[in-house]
Amino acid sequence: MEDLKLDKAVYIVECPNYEPDLVQKAVERLVSLMGGWGKFVRPGEKILLKPNLLMKKPPEEAVTTHPAVVGAVARGIGGAGGHVVVGDSPGGPLNALLLQRVYKGCGMLEAAAVSGAELNYNTREAVLKVPPGGLLASVTVMEAVADAAGIISVSKLKTHSLTRLTGAVKNLFGLIPGLKKAEYHVSMPGIKEFSAMLVDIARAAAPRMHLMDAVVGMEGEGPSAGEKAQIGLILGSSCPFALDRVAASLVGIEAGEVPTIVESVRRGYIPANVEDIPLLGDPVSLPRVRFSLPPRAIDMDLLKANAGRFIPGWLLREINNRLRPNPAFSPEICLGCGECSRVCPACAIRIENKMPRVDLEKCIRCFCCQELCPQKAVRIKRPWLGRILFQ
């Protein structure tokens, strides 16, 4: 489906908490506003339901898509005659044992049991072509994507230390299997090109429907170490770019702060002004809340492009270390488990005396260490000079 032909409307319904009956009614009303399940699911089709299952975290921590929302969507797909497969590729190496632990820890086992959905344990890979006009020609995804007739994405509204916002577009990075995500981080370390890649994945996967769990989101140092934030909504759209644009405005984040939104506007997939995106359903003022944000990342690739001819390499490296946010490890919280070292795409972290040590010259500031730390022992520290120059 071509991006410019997508319905750009964003649909919003109130849902104050995760009480299952309340969530079910909210999801059914939302999908009814969008045209009904029959518009998105045909009888007998296998549908991949893709939540945000970043890591093994209980639902009450607001790190992952809530199982009440996943269960409600799965029941709706099943009611339309579809065969539901719930699947995601969490951070770390993709294998059946990891998936089992994450599914159980995130409440997906119960969500599948009550809705009749299947859980995906297929860890093989497939390749999808990216439509012309983007950065990439193809992307590697879970084979479950290619096996399904269609995808329905159910994201979680959170801040993100690299992309500032994780919503409909960033959720689809979870279609990239296991450690293959690290390869994408290393090959595209710049914020601009990494965000262009995320937009390409969204176009290649082309989910039929994008829903967003914005009942309780996360602000601050998301996507896993921030603070819970009550929003009380569930959102939906056929267009992930429009959905993220509205979601950003909903929580008070300027569009220019979110590089995936900047890229989708630049390509002409959505209008620059949120006022030009139709909002349907329950009336909601923008912003509804104002999220606190993680420290701003500085795009060193852009700095090098503009100043690299005049500034020697050693000085650029020094600027890199003095201005850019860095991962900082809390000795009071850190258990020395080594997970940060294992998931670091740039191999910039080593464990010494049961504490992480980061090589800042190798660090690409993807903040996977902070994102995937099970203890929330990693904080994003912005050097004092960076705080002064980049408020």
C-alpha positions in Angstrom: 0.0 0.0 0.0 1.5 3.3 -1.0 2.0 5.8 1.9 0.4 8.7 0.1 -2.8 6.6 -0.3 -3.1 5.7 3.4 -6.0 7.2 5.4 -4.3 9.9 7.4 -7.1 10.2 10.0 -6.2 9.4 13.6 -8.9 8.0 15.9 -9.0 8.5 19.6 -11.1 6.9 22.4 -11.0 7.4 26.2 -9.8 4.5 28.3 -8.9 5.5 31.9 -7.5 2.2 33.0 -6.7 -1.4 32.1 -9.8 -3.1 33.5 -10.3 -5.8 30.8 -14.0 -5.1 30.0 -13.3 -1.4 29.8 -10.3 -2.0 27.4 -12.4 -4.4 25.3 -15.2 -1.8 24.8 -12.6 0.9 24.0 -10.9 -1.2 21.4 -14.1 -2.3 19.8 -15.4 1.3 19.6 -12.0 2.5 18.2 -12.0 -0.1 15.5 -15.7 0.5 14.7 -14.8 4.2 14.1 -12.0 3.1 11.8 -14.4 1.0 9.7 -14.8 -2.2 11.6 -12.7 -5.4 11.8 -13.9 -6.5 8.4 -12.0 -3.7 6.8 -8.7 -5.0 8.1 -9.2 -8.8 8.6 -10.7 -11.4 6.3 -11.9 -14.8 7.5 -9.1 -17.5 7.5 -6.2 -15.0 7.3 -3.2 -15.4 9.6 -2.6 -12.0 11.2 0.6 -11.1 13.1 -0.3 -9.0 16.1 2.9 -7.0 16.9 3.0 -5.5 20.4 6.0 -3.6 22.0 7.7 -6.4 24.0 11.0 -4.6 24.5 12.1 -6.8 27.4 10.8 -9.0 30.2 9.0 -6.4 32.3 5.6 -6.7 34.2 2.7 -4.8 32.7 2.5 -2.4 35.6 5.9 -0.9 34.8 4.5 0.6 31.5 7.5 -0.6 29.5 5.5 -2.9 27.2 2.1 -3.0 25.5 -0.4 -3.9 28.2 -1.7 -7.5 27.9 -5.3 -6.2 28.3 -4.9 -4.2 25.1 -3.2 -7.1 23.3 -5.9 -9.5 24.4 -8.7 -7.2 23.3 -7.2 -6.7 19.9 -6.6 -10.5 19.5 -10.3 -11.2 20.4 -11.4 -8.7 17.8 -9.2 -10.3 15.1 -10.4 -13.7 16.1 -14.0 -12.5 16.0 -13.5 -11.4 12.4 -12.4 -14.9 11.5 -8.6 -14.3 11.6 -6.0 -16.5 13.1 -4.0 -14.4 15.5 -0.2 -14.9 16.1 1.3 -12.6 18.7 5.0 -12.0 18.1 7.9 -9.6 18.6 11.7 -9.7 18.7 12.8 -8.3 22.1 16.3 -7.0 22.7 19.1 -9.5 22.8 19.6 -12.8 20.9 16.4 -14.2 19.5 15.6 -17.7 20.7 12.7 -19.7 21.9 13.8 -19.6 25.6 14.1 -15.8 25.5 10.7 -15.5 23.9 9.1 -17.7 26.5 10.5 -15.6 29.3 9.5 -12.4 27.7 6.0 -13.6 26.9 5.5 -14.8 30.4 7.0 -11.7 32.1 5.0 -9.3 30.0 1.6 -11.0 30.5 1.4 -12.4 26.9 0.8 -16.0 28.0 -2.4 -14.9 29.8 -3.4 -12.6 26.9 -3.0 -15.4 24.4 -4.9 -17.9 26.7 -7.9 -15.7 27.2 -8.1 -14.6 23.5 -7.3 -17.8 21.7 -4.2 -16.3 20.1 -1.0 -18.2 19.2 2.4 -17.1 20.4 5.2 -16.9 17.8 8.3 -19.0 18.5 9.6 -19.0 14.9 13.1 -17.4 15.1 14.0 -17.7 11.4 14.6 -14.7 9.1 13.1 -13.4 5.9 13.8 -10.4 3.7 11.3 -7.7 2.7 11.7 -5.2 -0.2 11.4 -1.6 0.7 9.3 0.5 -1.7 11.3 3.1 -3.7 12.1 6.5 -2.3 13.8 5.5 1.0 17.3 4.8 2.3 17.3 1.0 2.0 16.4 -1.5 -0.7 15.4 -4.3 1.7 15.2 -5.2 5.4 15.7 -8.4 7.3 12.7 -9.3 9.4 11.3 -12.2 11.4 10.0 -15.0 9.2 6.7 -14.6 11.0 6.2 -11.4 9.1 6.4 -13.1 5.7 4.2 -16.0 6.9 1.3 -13.7 7.9 -1.3 -12.3 5.5 -1.1 -9.0 7.3 0.2 -7.2 10.4 -1.6 -5.3 13.1 0.7 -3.2 15.3 -0.1 -2.3 18.9 2.6 0.1 20.1 3.2 1.8 23.5 3.4 5.6 23.8 6.8 6.4 25.4 9.8 8.7 25.2 13.0 7.3 23.8 16.6 8.3 24.5 17.6 8.1 20.9 14.5 8.9 18.8 12.8 11.0 21.5 9.5 9.2 20.9 8.7 5.5 20.5 5.3 4.8 19.0 3.9 3.3 15.8 7.0 3.7 13.7 9.7 2.7 16.2 7.6 -0.3 17.3 8.2 -1.9 14.0 12.0 -2.0 14.6 11.0 -5.0 16.8 10.3 -6.9 13.5 14.1 -7.0 13.0 15.2 -10.3 14.5 17.5 -10.5 17.6 21.0 -9.3 17.2 20.3 -8.2 13.6 19.1 -5.0 15.2 22.6 -4.3 16.5 23.9 -4.5 12.9 21.5 -1.9 11.9 22.5 0.4 14.8 26.2 0.0 13.9 25.8 0.5 10.1 23.5 3.5 10.6 24.8 5.3 13.8 23.6 8.7 12.8 20.2 9.8 14.1 19.0 11.0 10.7 19.9 7.8 8.8 18.8 5.5 11.6 15.4 7.3 11.6 15.2 7.0 7.8 15.8 3.3 8.3 12.9 3.1 10.8 10.6 4.8 8.3 11.7 2.3 5.6 10.8 -0.6 7.9 7.4 0.8 8.4 6.9 1.1 4.7 8.2 -2.4 4.0 6.1 -4.1 6.7 3.1 -2.0 5.9 0.8 -3.1 8.8 -2.9 -2.8 8.0 -3.7 -1.1 11.3 -1.8 0.7 13.9 -3.2 0.9 17.5 -1.4 2.7 20.3 -1.6 1.9 24.0 -1.7 5.4 25.6 -3.6 4.5 28.7 -0.4 4.7 30.7 2.7 5.8 28.9 6.3 6.6 29.9 8.1 9.9 30.1 11.6 10.9 31.0 14.3 8.3 30.3 12.2 6.0 28.2 11.8 3.5 26.8 12.4 1.4 29.9 13.9 3.6 32.7 11.5 6.5 32.7 8.4 7.4 34.8 4.9 6.2 34.2 2.5 8.8 32.9 -1.3 8.6 32.9 -2.8 9.6 29.6 -6.0 7.6 29.5 -6.4 7.0 25.7 -6.1 4.4 23.0 -5.3 5.7 19.5 -5.6 4.1 16.1 -4.8 4.9 12.4 -4.0 3.2 9.1 -1.0 5.6 8.9 1.9 5.1 11.4 3.4 8.5 10.5 0.2 10.4 11.2 -0.4 8.4 14.4 3.1 9.4 15.7 2.6 13.0 14.7 -0.6 13.2 16.7 0.9 11.2 19.6 3.8 13.6 19.9 1.5 16.6 20.0 -0.7 14.8 22.5 2.2 14.6 25.0 3.6 18.0 24.2 6.6 17.0 22.1 7.4 19.2 19.1 7.5 17.5 15.8 11.0 18.8 15.1 12.2 16.9 18.2 11.3 13.5 16.7 13.5 12.5 13.7 11.2 9.9 12.4 8.4 12.5 12.1 10.9 14.9 10.5 11.7 12.2 7.9 8.1 11.3 7.2 7.2 15.0 6.6 10.3 15.5 4.4 9.2 12.5 2.3 5.7 14.0 2.0 4.0 11.1 3.8 2.2 13.4 6.2 1.5 17.1 6.4 3.8 19.2 8.6 1.0 20.7 10.6 -0.8 18.4 13.0 -3.9 20.6 12.4 -4.1 19.1 8.9 -4.4 15.5 10.2 -8.1 14.7 10.9 -8.8 13.7 14.5 -11.9 11.5 15.0 -13.6 9.9 18.0 -13.5 11.4 21.5 -12.6 15.1 21.6 -9.1 15.6 23.0 -7.1 18.9 23.2 -3.5 18.9 22.1 -1.4 18.6 24.3 -3.3 16.6 26.8 -0.2 16.1 29.0 3.4 17.3 28.7 6.1 14.6 28.9 9.5 15.3 30.3 12.1 14.3 27.8 15.5 12.5 28.0 18.7 14.5 27.2 18.9 15.6 23.6 21.2 13.6 21.4 23.6 15.6 19.2 23.8 14.4 15.6 27.6 14.2 15.2 27.3 13.1 11.6 25.7 16.5 10.8 28.4 18.3 12.8 31.1 16.4 10.9 29.4 17.2 7.5 29.2 20.9 8.4 32.5 21.4 10.2 34.7 18.4 9.3 36.7 20.4 6.8 37.7 23.0 9.4 38.0 21.0 12.6 40.7 18.3 12.9 39.6 14.8 13.8 41.0 14.8 17.3 39.0 17.9 18.2 35.8 16.4 16.7 36.3 13.4 18.9 36.8 15.7 21.9 33.7 17.6 21.1 31.9 14.3 20.7 32.9 13.3 24.3 32.2 16.7 25.8 28.9 17.6 24.3 27.0 14.3 23.6 25.0 12.5 26.3 26.8 9.4 27.6 25.6 6.3 29.4 26.4 6.4 33.1 26.2 3.3 35.3 25.0 3.5 38.9 27.2 1.4 41.2 24.4 1.4 43.8 22.0 -0.4 41.4 24.1 -2.3 39.0 24.5 -6.0 39.6 27.3 -6.5 37.1 25.2 -8.9 35.1 26.9 -7.9 31.9 23.6 -7.5 29.9 24.7 -4.0 28.8 28.0 -5.4 27.3 26.1 -8.2 25.6 23.6 -5.9 23.8 26.0 -3.1 22.9 26.0 -2.9 19.1 29.4 -1.1 19.0 31.1 -3.5 21.6 32.0 -0.3 23.5 31.2 -1.7 27.0 33.3 -4.2 29.0 32.8 -5.4 32.6 35.7 -4.8 35.0 35.4 -5.7 38.7 31.7 -6.4 38.2 31.1 -2.8 36.8 30.5 -1.7 33.2 33.2 0.5 31.6 32.3 2.3 28.4 34.8 3.4 25.7 33.2 6.7 24.6 35.2 6.8 21.4 33.5 3.5 20.3 30.1 4.4 21.8 27.5 5.3 19.1 25.0 6.7 21.6 22.2 4.3 20.6 21.6 3.8 24.4 20.7 0.2 23.9 22.5 -0.4 27.3 20.0 2.0 29.0 17.1 0.6 27.1 17.7 -3.0 27.9 19.2 -2.8 31.5 17.0 -5.1 33.6 17.9 -3.1 36.8 17.4 0.4 35.4 21.0 1.0 36.4 21.9 3.1 33.4 21.2 6.8 33.2 21.8 9.2 30.3 24.3 11.8 31.5 24.7 15.0 29.6 28.1 16.8 30.1 27.9 20.3 31.5 29.0 22.0 28.3 26.4 20.1 26.3 23.7 21.3 28.8 24.8 24.9 28.4 25.0 24.8 24.6 22.0 22.5 23.9 19.1 23.4 26.2 
